[in-house]
């Protein structure tokens, strides 16, 4: 497989939105990709996907390839009357990188909603408070809503998952990417 083809496939896989506890899109894509390549493919009740390709040499070593199907993300814990969202972390994203990050909310049966992680504005912070990243409990997600009612019309409620927004990016090195 050439580098461009591999990069394209990697971009497709990393574009799937699957925060911890919501891995179904990745599992479905992996099952579809493995089915034509394996003798059997199965999914257990814990969300583990197994693809087996039987060898012909009984003395050959067994090989196992493992990967995570989820990504770190967030879950809405509450909606404010002013149209902001309180949230918790899924999978442990580092707190210091959260302020200002773009996130995508994934409401069930509604289109995704773009938002940004907000903190108390810098112009009202004083002294040591301005030098520290606040705890997650003091952060919020701002999706541009004017009210709690508007958020609910967009399908957002407590329990709605979210992920970081960020497509796969090629670095100046020809075989290295991030995203």
Residue pairs with C-beta under 8 A, 6 or more apart in sequence:
1 9
3 174
3 175
7 168
7 170
7 177
10 168
10 177
11 167
11 168
11 179
12 29
13 26
13 29
14 167
14 168
14 179
15 167
15 168
16 25
16 26
16 29
17 25
17 71
17 104
17 106
17 112
17 163
18 24
18 25
18 26
18 27
18 69
18 70
18 71
18 163
19 70
19 71
19 72
19 73
19 74
19 75
19 90
19 91
19 106
19 161
19 162
19 163
20 70
20 71
20 72
20 73
20 90
20 91
21 70
21 75
21 90
21 161
22 70
22 73
22 106
22 161
23 47
23 69
23 70
26 69
26 70
27 43
27 47
27 49
27 69
30 49
30 69
31 41
31 43
31 49
34 41
34 49
34 51
35 41
35 51
37 51
37 53
38 51
38 52
38 53
39 52
39 53
39 54
40 50
40 51
40 52
41 49
41 50
41 51
41 52
42 49
42 50
43 49
43 50
44 50
47 69
49 69
70 91
71 91
71 163
71 164
72 89
72 90
72 91
72 92
72 93
72 164
73 89
73 90
73 91
73 93
73 103
73 161
73 162
73 163
73 164
74 87
74 88
74 89
74 90
74 93
74 103
74 141
74 161
74 162
74 163
75 87
75 88
75 90
75 159
75 160
75 161
75 162
76 85
76 86
76 87
76 105
76 141
76 156
76 157
76 158
76 159
76 160
76 161
76 162
77 86
77 87
77 88
77 158
78 85
78 86
78 158
79 85
79 86
79 148
79 151
79 152
79 156
79 157
79 158
80 86
80 140
80 148
81 147
81 148
82 147
82 148
83 143
83 144
83 145
83 146
83 147
83 148
83 150
83 151
84 118
84 140
84 141
84 142
84 145
85 105
85 115
85 140
85 141
85 142
85 143
85 151
85 156
86 137
86 140
86 141
87 136
87 139
87 140
87 141
87 162
88 136
89 95
89 136
90 161
93 164
95 133
95 135
95 136
96 133
98 117
98 133
98 136
98 139
99 117
99 118
99 119
99 133
99 139
100 116
100 117
101 116
101 117
101 164
101 165
102 114
102 115
102 116
102 164
102 165
102 166
103 114
103 115
103 116
103 117
103 141
103 162
103 163
103 164
103 165
104 112
104 113
104 114
104 115
104 162
104 163
104 164
104 165
105 112
105 113
105 114
105 115
105 141
105 143
105 154
105 156
105 160
105 161
105 162
106 112
106 160
106 161
106 162
106 163
107 113
107 154
107 155
107 156
107 157
107 160
108 155
108 160
109 155
110 154
110 155
110 156
113 143
113 154
113 155
113 156
114 143
114 165
115 141
115 142
115 143
115 144
115 162
116 141
116 142
117 139
117 140
117 141
118 139
118 140
118 141
118 142
119 133
119 134
119 138
119 139
119 140
120 134
120 138
122 130
141 162
143 151
143 154
143 156
145 151
145 154
151 157
166 179
167 179
168 177
168 178
168 179
169 177
169 178
169 179
170 176
170 177
171 177
171 178
